């Protein structure tokens, strides 16, 4: 299988969004079992933490996760450049700058979505990161924040990022309201403006632009890719992970094939064994698997069994027990069951 370099001309990309507390290395390892081609993102890692913290814990990942992108948080060009240099030894395929997260913790550090108000600072950060990087440097942003007018803000922001050397921009097609809405509400309440993001692509045909926000089915993803270069799913890919089994065929044109569920089961059992042997906990792995098999007969029982992974006596064999509860051969049959999914 020949895979084109990230962001090469004409290449379409399907990505799983960076999600704090969710897209850790165990989640990414699991998602890679479902799609060999999707671009996977780390949780946001703050540049200061990389410079001063436990680098192996923050940056380590399994080689099987490739292609994988590191998302950084920060607003100091020198610190971000240093974090990029440190991360180079770990072999990430892309470095991404977070200009979209609206949480209070991120705002207090003067990075994330509040940087939409400081486009020149972001441009300086991108230029510094590019100077230190040997892989693509990208930006994930919103269409604006608070009382900004996206029609005015976004074109200027994109132009500055391109001028600074950004290789691609991923745009969450919502504003972020930094006052008055929680991070969760910021993922749902501000209205989506896909038309604006699509227009940005039409006006910038030579710039890689990806879209994020409210995309929850493969049909919607394919619809956006008729205009955009990339499509990024977050919660939909996490809570309904079976969707990822369609990516390689429908996005990347790989030959049709049936999901190797026995292989997924056995690989995750072996992986859980290694995590436990290295001092980790079973639930660190299985909590990311709860969203598999949405709509399949037996999925509710599957989730119940995996929830027992928090018990001290539970071992990796619980994964096999959970898989055996699902009518995998019958495929998804139960409309609406996905609405009951919970991350554990």
N, C-alpha and C positions, 0 to 999 in steps of 0.2 A: 504493500500500500504506500503510494507516494503522497506525502502531505506537503502542500505548498507552504512557504514561509508565512508567518503571520503578516497580515496587511499587505500582501503582494497584490498588484493590480488585478481586479476581477475576482478576487477571492471573497466569498461570503463567509461570515462567521456567526456561529451560534455560541453564546456564552451563558454560563451560569453566574449570576451576579454575586459580587462580594456581599456577604451578610454577616454582621457582627454576631458572635456566639453560635453561628450555624456553619459557615463554610470553613471549618478547620480542616486539618490534614486528614482526619478520619472520614469526614464527610466527602472530601474530594476523592479519596481512595475509593469509596463506595460509588460515587457518581461515575468514576472512570470505568468501573465494571459494567456500566450501563451504556456508555458512549465512549468510543475510542477517539472521537474527533472534537467534541465540545471543548471550548476554551473554559477552563476553570479558574476562578479567582480566590485568593486568600481572603480572610477577614482583613479589615483595615489594620495595619500595624503602624504605630506612631514612630516617626523617625527618631525621636529622643530615646524611645525604648530600645530600638535596634542599636543605637550608639552606646548606650549605657547598660543594657539589660543582657539577659541570657540569649545569645544569638541563636544557638542551636534550637532552643525551645521555640523561639519566635519565628525562625526562618526555615527550620528543617522540614523536609517533606520527602515522600517516597518517589523514586524515579518513575514509577508507573503513572504518576499523576500528570505528566506532560501531555499536552501543553498546559502550563499553569502560569498565571500572572500574579505578581505581588502587588497588592494595593497599599500605598503609603499614605499617611496623614501627616500634615505639617504645613508650615508657611514660611520657614526659614530656608532660603535657597542653599546655603552652605550645609546645613544639617541634612537636608534632603539629598544633596549630592553625596555626602558622606555615607548616608544610609544606602544609597544606590551602589556605591563602591563596595560596601560590606556585603550586600546581598549578591553581588556578582559571583562570589565564590560558591553560592548555593545553586546557581544554574537556572534561575527563572527565565521564562520565555518572553516576559514583558514586565515592565514596571508601570503602574498606574497611579495617578495622583487623585485623591479623593477631594472633590469639590462639590459634593452632593449630600453628605450626611448632615441631618439637621439636629442631632441630639445636643442636649445642654452640655454634656461632657466635651463634645467636639467643639462647640462654640466657645467654651471657656479656654480652650487651647488655641483659639483663633485659627482654626482650619475647618475643613468641611464646607458645608453650603454657604456659610457666612463669607467665604472668599469670593462668592459671586459678586460681591460689592467691591472687590479689590482685584480687578482683572490684571492689572500690571504686575501686582505681586505674584499672581499665579503664573504669568508669563515668565517672570524672572525665575521662579521655581522650576518651570519646565526647561528653560534654557540651561540652568545649572544641572538638572538631572540628565539632560541630553549629553552634556559635556562629560559626565561620569559614566554613562551607560554604554553597554555594548549590545543591547537589545532594544526593541521599540519602547518608547516612552509615550504613554497615553494619558488622557484626562477623562474622568467621569464627572459630569456636572448636572445641574438642574437647568431649567429654562429661565430661572430667575428666582429671586427671593422677595418676600414681603411685598412692598408696593412698587417694585420694579416693573417696568413694562417689558415683557419678554420679547416683543417684536423689535424693540430697540436694543435691549441688553444682549440677547443671544447672538445676533450676527457680529456684533463688535467683539464679544468674548471669543467666539470661534476664530475670528480673524487674528486676534492676538495670539491664540494658542498655536495656530498654524505658523505664524511668523516666528514664534519662539522655537519651533522645531517639533511640535507634537506630531507623532506618527498617526494618531487616530483619536477621535473623540466619541465617547459614549454619553448620550444625552437622555437623562430621565425626564420624560415629557411632562413634568409637573413643576410648578413652583414649589419652593419650600417656605413655609411660614415659620419663622424662627421664634416668634412670640405668639402664644395662644394655642398652638397645636403641639401634641406630643409627637415623637418620632413615628409611632404607629399611625396616628391620624394623618401625618404628612405623607404616608404611603397610600392613603385612600381619599382624603377629603379634597385637596386641591384638584381642580379639574385637569384632565389630560388634554394636551394640545398636540396631538399627533400631526395635524396639518402643518403647524409651524416647523416641527422637526423635519417633516418631509420636504417642506419648502427649502429649508437650509441645505438639504442634500441636493435638491435640484439646482440651487444656486452655487453649489460648491462641488461640481462633479468630480474633481480630482482629489478631494479630501475624503478619507475614510470616515464615515459617520455611522455610528450604531445607535439603536433606539432601545429604550428600557421604559418600563412602567405599565402595569395593567395588562400585560400580554400573558395569557394563561392557557393557550391551546396551540398545537402545532399549526393549525390552519391560520390562526392570527399571525403567528411568527412568519409563515410563508408569505402572507399578504404584505407584511411590512418589508420583507426582503425583495419584493417587486420594485421598491423604491430605494430602500436603505442598503448599506453594505453589511450591516451586522444587526443582530437581534439578541437581546439579553433578557433572560427570564430569571426571576428571583424566587419568590415564595411558591409560584406554580411548580417550578422544577423541584423544589424541596419537598413540598407536601404531596406532590403527585409524581414521584421520581420515575415511575414507569414511562412517563412521557419521554425521558431521555433515551429510551431504547429506539425511538423513531428518528433520532437526530442524524445518525450517520447515513441512513438511506435518503431521508427526505431533504436534508440540508446539503449534504456533501456528495450525494449521488453514489454512495456505496451500493453494491448489489444487495437486493432484499435478503434478509435472513431472519430466522426465528431467534428470539432471545434465548440464550443459554442459561436458563434459570438454575440448573444443577451446578453449572460452573460458577455462577454468581454466589450461590449458597456455599459451595465448598471453598471458594476463594475468601469469602468473608469470614468463615469459620477459622481458616488458617491465619488470616490477618488478626482476628480477635485474639487468637492464641498468642501471637507475637506481641501484641499490645500488652496483654496481661503479663507475659513473661518479662517484659521490660519495665513493669511497675505500674502500668495503667489499669483502667477499670473496664469491664465489659460494656457498661452503659455508655462509655465514651464513644464506642463504635455503634452500638445498636440504636442509640437515640436518633441517629441520622437515617436509619432504615425504616422508621415507622411509616413514612409516606409511600412505601412501595406497595403495589397491588391495590391501589384505590379502585373500587368498582368491581373487583374480583369476588366471587363467592368465597367466603372464608376470610376476607380481609380483616373483618372486625376481630376475629379470633387471633389472627396473625399479630395484630397490634397488642392485644391483651397479653399474649405470650411474650412478646419482646419487652413489654413493660415490666415483666418479672426480672429483667436483667439487672435491676437495681438491687435485688436480693443478694446478700453476701454469698449464698450457696450457689448462685447461678454461674454456669460456665458456658463456653462457646457453643455447646451442643444445643442450647436454647434456640440458636438460629435455625438449626435443622428442624427442630420441633415446630417453630413458627412457619417455616416454608411448607411443612407437611400439612398444615391446616388450610392451605389455599388450593382452590381448584384452578391450578395454573393452566391446564389444558383447555379449560372452558373460556378463558379470557375474561375481560371486564364485562359484567352483565348487569350491574346494579346501579342505575342512574342515581346520582345525587349522593352516593355514599361518601364521596371524597370530601363533602362538606363537614364530615365528622372528624377529619384528621386533626391530630394535635401533635406538636413536637414535644417529645418527652425528654 
